[in-house]
Amino acid sequence: MSGKELTNFITFEEIFNGDVWILRCMGLSYFNRVFSNKKETEKWWEKIIPLCGILTMSLLISMEIIRALRVIVVDIPDATEILTAMLSGMLCTFKAIRCWTHRKELFEFLRKLKILWETANLNNFVTDSILDTVLFARSLRNYLTYTCIALAVSYGFPAYIVLGSHLIFYRDQYFFNLSIIIYPVDYPFVINSYGVYFMCLLFEQVAELLAIVFWLCGDALFIQLTTHVYVQCMILVNRLHDINKTKIASSEENNKELADIIFRHHQLYLYVVDIAAGSKNFSVLSHFS
């Protein structure tokens, strides 16, 4: 089956469904409307849910900062571990804030890419090389997702190993180190019971899941967006080549074709110009890098 035959079965939704699913996990549930012609209608609670996740991560980071200040003068290795977790958490939170504050621009940008992809697909401007590029970016997104999940699981798994080994092999012993939790943080209360311990463990597990979602909202989406901007450049070249091959005799028809190209790509390439020129008005892409 050739590349052009394959494009009939690869819709924009199939390409970006994973990215939109991640955005919906963040709380932006209305992003599913990107794949339809429905108007963007953001409910009031859709504005608050992502903010709750951002505040949860910020709370965890603040407790990491408190612990880092306490141990940095007495335990350098422990302080290094805390700083590593703290910086990665800050970066994830920063990515989430970018996505949340520029969600409207991101929605419109994805809708624009959808229209351009469907138009190119309909007019057979998607070649084998373009299709291979799109599929490679989607695979890279998937590999990045699996890697982030594996790293997060490996980071949080030791606490469950210690708890499980205690319950299996040392059940008769009353003593259990309740300070063994996922993140090196200082809580403003004493962890002196299993109930408090499991509440803290649940809080940190939620924060870890949020970190995965926030990180993927930034990096995985950036891979897809930059790839599709590049793909649209290739499609634009194909359209111009098609005009030259058909040798349209009427200059009026030629002008209409060029005007259509300019109209369909104008908004998209404003983003690219903003990046190249280093404009103060940051483009959508720069917000997710």
C-alpha positions as CSV (number, residue, x, y, z in Angstrom):
1,M,0.0,0.0,0.0
2,S,1.5,3.4,-1.0
3,G,1.9,6.4,1.1
4,K,-1.0,8.2,-0.5
5,E,-3.3,5.3,0.0
6,L,-2.3,5.2,3.7
7,T,-3.2,8.9,4.2
8,N,-6.9,8.0,3.6
9,F,-6.8,6.1,6.8
10,I,-4.7,8.5,8.9
11,T,-6.8,11.4,10.1
12,F,-5.8,14.3,12.2
13,E,-7.6,12.8,15.1
14,E,-5.5,9.6,14.8
15,I,-2.3,11.7,14.8
16,F,-3.2,13.9,17.8
17,N,-5.5,11.8,19.8
18,G,-2.8,11.0,22.3
19,D,-1.8,14.6,22.8
20,V,-5.4,15.7,23.3
21,W,-5.9,12.9,25.7
22,I,-3.0,14.2,27.8
23,L,-4.4,17.7,27.7
24,R,-7.7,16.3,28.9
25,C,-6.0,14.5,31.7
26,M,-4.6,17.9,32.7
27,G,-8.2,19.1,33.0
28,L,-8.7,20.7,29.6
29,S,-11.5,18.3,28.6
30,Y,-13.0,20.6,26.0
31,F,-10.0,20.0,23.8
32,N,-11.7,17.0,22.3
33,R,-13.7,19.5,20.3
34,V,-10.6,20.2,18.2
35,F,-11.4,17.2,16.1
36,S,-14.9,18.5,15.3
37,N,-16.4,21.7,14.0
38,K,-18.0,22.5,17.4
39,K,-17.3,25.9,18.8
40,E,-14.8,26.2,21.7
41,T,-16.9,26.5,24.9
42,E,-14.9,26.3,28.1
43,K,-16.9,25.6,31.2
44,W,-16.1,27.4,34.5
45,W,-14.8,24.2,36.1
46,E,-12.5,23.5,33.2
47,K,-10.6,26.6,34.2
48,I,-10.2,25.6,37.8
49,I,-9.2,21.9,37.5
50,P,-5.8,22.5,35.8
51,L,-5.1,25.2,38.4
52,C,-5.8,22.7,41.2
53,G,-3.1,20.4,39.7
54,I,-0.7,23.3,39.5
55,L,-1.3,24.3,43.1
56,T,-0.8,20.7,44.2
57,M,2.6,20.6,42.5
58,S,3.5,24.0,43.9
59,L,2.7,22.8,47.4
60,L,4.9,19.8,47.0
61,I,7.7,22.0,45.7
62,S,7.4,24.4,48.6
63,M,7.8,21.5,51.1
64,E,10.9,20.3,49.1
65,I,12.4,23.8,49.4
66,I,11.8,23.7,53.2
67,R,13.6,20.4,53.5
68,A,16.4,21.5,51.2
69,L,17.1,24.5,53.4
70,R,17.2,22.4,56.5
71,V,19.5,19.6,55.3
72,I,21.8,21.4,52.8
73,V,24.4,22.3,55.5
74,V,24.5,18.8,57.1
75,D,23.8,16.3,54.3
76,I,25.0,17.2,50.8
77,P,23.9,14.0,49.1
78,D,20.4,14.3,50.5
79,A,20.3,18.0,49.5
80,T,21.3,17.0,45.9
81,E,18.5,14.5,45.7
82,I,16.0,17.1,46.9
83,L,17.3,19.7,44.5
84,T,16.9,17.3,41.6
85,A,13.3,16.4,42.5
86,M,12.6,20.1,43.1
87,L,14.0,21.4,39.8
88,S,12.1,18.7,37.8
89,G,8.9,19.5,39.6
90,M,9.4,23.2,38.9
91,L,10.0,22.5,35.2
92,C,6.8,20.4,35.0
93,T,4.8,23.1,36.8
94,F,6.2,25.7,34.4
95,K,5.1,23.7,31.4
96,A,1.6,23.3,32.9
97,I,1.3,27.0,33.5
98,R,2.3,27.7,29.9
99,C,-0.4,25.2,28.6
100,W,-3.0,26.6,31.0
101,T,-2.5,30.3,30.4
102,H,-2.3,29.8,26.6
103,R,-5.0,27.2,26.2
104,K,-7.1,29.3,23.8
105,E,-4.2,29.9,21.5
106,L,-3.3,26.3,21.6
107,F,-6.9,25.2,20.8
108,E,-7.0,27.5,17.8
109,F,-3.6,26.4,16.6
110,L,-4.6,22.8,16.7
111,R,-7.8,23.6,14.9
112,K,-5.9,25.4,12.2
113,L,-3.5,22.5,11.8
114,K,-6.5,20.1,11.4
115,I,-8.0,22.2,8.6
116,L,-4.6,22.4,6.8
117,W,-4.0,18.6,7.1
118,E,-7.5,17.7,5.9
119,T,-7.2,20.1,2.9
120,A,-3.8,18.7,2.0
121,N,-5.0,15.1,2.4
122,L,-8.1,15.8,0.2
123,N,-6.0,17.3,-2.6
124,N,-3.3,14.6,-2.5
125,F,-0.5,16.9,-1.4
126,V,0.6,14.4,1.3
127,T,3.5,12.4,-0.1
128,D,5.3,9.3,1.2
129,S,8.0,11.4,2.9
130,I,5.5,13.7,4.6
131,L,3.6,10.7,5.9
132,D,6.7,9.0,7.2
133,T,7.6,12.2,9.0
134,V,4.2,12.4,10.7
135,L,4.3,8.8,11.7
136,F,7.8,9.1,13.0
137,A,6.8,12.1,15.2
138,R,3.8,10.2,16.5
139,S,6.0,7.2,17.4
140,L,8.5,9.5,19.1
141,R,5.7,10.9,21.1
142,N,4.6,7.4,22.2
143,Y,8.2,6.4,23.1
144,L,8.6,9.6,25.2
145,T,5.3,8.8,27.0
146,Y,6.4,5.3,27.8
147,T,9.8,6.5,29.0
148,C,8.2,9.2,31.3
149,I,5.8,6.6,32.8
150,A,8.7,4.1,33.4
151,L,10.9,6.7,35.1
152,A,8.0,7.8,37.3
153,V,7.2,4.3,38.3
154,S,10.8,3.5,39.1
155,Y,11.0,6.6,41.2
156,G,7.9,5.9,43.3
157,F,8.2,2.1,43.5
158,P,10.8,1.8,46.4
159,A,8.3,3.1,48.9
160,Y,5.9,0.3,48.0
161,I,8.6,-2.3,48.1
162,V,9.6,-1.3,51.6
163,L,5.9,-1.3,52.7
164,G,5.2,-4.6,51.0
165,S,8.3,-6.3,52.5
166,H,7.3,-5.1,56.0
167,L,3.7,-6.4,55.7
168,I,4.9,-9.8,54.3
169,F,8.1,-10.5,56.2
170,Y,7.9,-8.3,59.4
171,R,4.2,-8.2,60.1
172,D,4.7,-9.1,63.7
173,Q,7.0,-6.2,64.3
174,Y,5.3,-3.0,65.4
175,F,8.0,-0.7,64.2
176,F,7.9,0.7,60.7
177,N,9.8,3.7,59.3
178,L,6.9,6.0,58.4
179,S,9.3,8.6,57.0
180,I,9.8,6.4,53.9
181,I,7.8,8.1,51.2
182,I,8.3,8.9,47.6
183,Y,9.6,12.5,47.7
184,P,12.1,14.0,50.1
185,V,9.8,16.6,51.7
186,D,9.2,18.1,55.1
187,Y,5.5,18.0,56.1
188,P,4.3,20.6,58.7
189,F,3.0,17.7,60.9
190,V,4.3,14.5,62.4
191,I,3.7,11.2,60.5
192,N,3.0,9.0,63.5
193,S,0.3,6.7,62.2
194,Y,-0.5,4.5,59.1
195,G,-3.5,6.7,58.3
196,V,-1.4,9.8,58.0
197,Y,1.3,7.9,56.2
198,F,-1.1,6.6,53.5
199,M,-2.5,10.1,53.1
200,C,0.9,11.5,52.5
201,L,1.7,8.6,50.1
202,L,-1.5,9.3,48.2
203,F,-0.7,13.0,48.0
204,E,2.8,12.3,46.6
205,Q,1.4,9.7,44.1
206,V,-1.1,12.2,42.8
207,A,1.8,14.8,42.5
208,E,3.8,12.2,40.6
209,L,1.0,11.5,38.1
210,L,0.5,15.3,37.6
211,A,4.3,15.6,36.9
212,I,4.0,13.0,34.1
213,V,1.0,14.7,32.6
214,F,2.5,18.2,32.8
215,W,5.8,17.1,31.3
216,L,4.1,15.4,28.4
217,C,1.9,18.4,27.9
218,G,5.0,20.3,27.2
219,D,7.5,18.0,25.4
220,A,5.3,15.5,23.6
221,L,3.0,18.3,22.3
222,F,6.0,20.3,21.2
223,I,7.3,17.4,19.1
224,Q,4.0,17.1,17.3
225,L,3.5,20.9,16.8
226,T,6.9,21.5,15.4
227,T,6.7,18.5,13.2
228,H,3.4,19.6,11.7
229,V,4.7,23.1,11.1
230,Y,7.5,21.5,9.1
231,V,5.1,19.3,7.3
232,Q,3.0,22.2,6.3
233,C,6.1,23.8,4.8
234,M,6.6,20.6,2.7
235,I,2.9,20.6,1.7
236,L,3.2,24.3,0.6
237,V,6.2,23.4,-1.6
238,N,4.1,20.5,-3.1
239,R,1.2,22.9,-3.9
240,L,3.5,25.4,-5.6
241,H,5.1,22.6,-7.6
242,D,1.6,21.4,-8.6
243,I,0.8,24.9,-9.9
244,N,3.9,24.9,-12.0
245,K,3.1,21.4,-13.4
246,T,-0.5,22.2,-14.4
247,K,0.7,25.4,-16.2
248,I,-2.5,27.3,-15.7
249,A,-3.0,29.6,-18.7
250,S,-5.3,32.0,-17.0
251,S,-3.4,34.4,-14.7
252,E,-6.7,35.0,-12.9
253,E,-7.0,31.3,-12.0
254,N,-3.3,31.3,-11.0
255,N,-3.8,34.3,-8.7
256,K,-6.9,32.6,-7.1
257,E,-4.8,29.5,-6.3
258,L,-2.0,31.6,-4.8
259,A,-4.4,33.7,-2.8
260,D,-5.9,30.5,-1.4
261,I,-2.5,29.2,-0.4
262,I,-1.7,32.6,1.3
263,F,-5.0,32.6,3.1
264,R,-4.7,29.1,4.5
265,H,-1.1,29.4,5.6
266,H,-1.1,33.1,6.8
267,Q,-2.0,32.5,10.4
268,L,0.2,29.4,10.8
269,Y,3.3,31.1,9.5
270,L,2.9,34.1,11.7
271,Y,3.8,31.8,14.5
272,V,7.0,30.7,12.6
273,V,7.9,34.3,11.9
274,D,7.6,35.2,15.6
275,I,10.0,32.4,16.5
276,A,12.5,33.3,13.9
277,A,12.4,37.0,14.6
278,G,12.5,36.6,18.4
279,S,9.5,38.8,18.7
280,K,8.3,39.9,22.1
281,N,4.9,38.5,21.3
282,F,5.9,34.9,21.8
283,S,4.2,32.4,19.4
284,V,2.2,29.4,20.5
285,L,5.1,27.1,19.8
286,S,7.5,29.0,22.1
287,H,5.1,28.5,25.0
288,F,5.5,24.8,24.8
289,S,9.2,24.5,24.3
